[in-house]
Amino acid sequence: MIKFYKRYMHNWFFYTGLLFVVWISFFDQNSLREQAVLSKTLHNLDTREHFYKTELRKAADEIKAYEKDTTLLEKFAREKYYMKKDNEEVFVIVRDKDPE
């Protein structure tokens, strides 16, 4: 035990190394706290990237379906953009929410 004390506690390399580890861990621009924040941000961005890629795949599938089937395209145009034929009338019914 005494050899350990003399060997490491009176060695300035030990103190320099210890100071370096403390500085890197807590005070540096890339500290442990900063790395945790960056890791959380990266995880959130990966989650959003996955969500948007799946949404793009869904949209591409819908576009392919609309290109193949004209009746589906007509249904989409009528529902989404209220398009109508020349001899038709379209009535849009907006329902109020239930009063509480």
N, C-alpha and C positions, 0 to 999 in steps of 0.2 A: 504494500500500500504506500509506503513511504517512497519507494522507487518511482511509483506512478506519479505521486505528487511532485517529486523533484524533476522527473522526466518531462512532464507536461505543463505544470503550473509555473515553472521558471523559464519556459521556452517562449520567446517572443513570436515564433512561427505559429504556435498554438493560439495565442491571442489574436494575431493577425488573421488567421484562418477563421476563428470564431467571430471576429468582427465582420469579416467578409460574408459569412453565412447569415448573420443577423441582418446585415445591410441588404443583401439580395432578397431575403425572405420578407422583410417588412418595409423598407424604405425606398427600394429601387422602383423604377418605372414599371418593371415587369415583376412586381411582387406577387406573393401567393394570392392575395386578395384580388389583385388585378387579373391574374390568370383565371381565377374562379369566375369573375364577372365576364371575361371574354369567352370562357367555356360555355356559360349559360347563354350568352348572346349567340354563339355559334349554333348551339342546340336549337334555339328559337328560329334562327334563319334556316336551318336544315328542315325543320318542321314546316315552315312556310313554303320552302322550295318544293317539298313533297306535295303539299296541298295544291299549289299552283300547277304542278306538272300533271296531277290527276285531273284537275279542272280543264287543262288544255286538251288532255286526251278525250274527255267527255265532249268538249266542244267540237273537236275534230270528228268524232263519231257522229254527232248530230249533223254536222255539215255534210258528211258523206250520205247520211240517211235522207237529208233534204234534197241532195243532188239526184238521188236514185228515184225517190217517190214524190211525184208532183202533188198528189192529194195531201200528203203530210206537209209539204211546203205551203199549200193553200190553207190548211188548217192553222199552221203556225202564223201565217200572215194575218188571218182573220182574228185570231185570239190576241196576238201581241200588238199589232198595229191597227186593228179595227178596220181593215180593208174590206171592201164589199164589191159586189158586182153591180153593174149599171142599173139593173131592175130590182135591187134590194134596198131595204132600209135597215139600219143597225141601231138598236137601242141598247145603251149601256146602263146597267142598273148598278148603282153604288149603294151598298147597304151600310147604314150607320151601326156603330158598335152598340151593344146593349147598354143602356144607362144603368149605372149601379148606384 
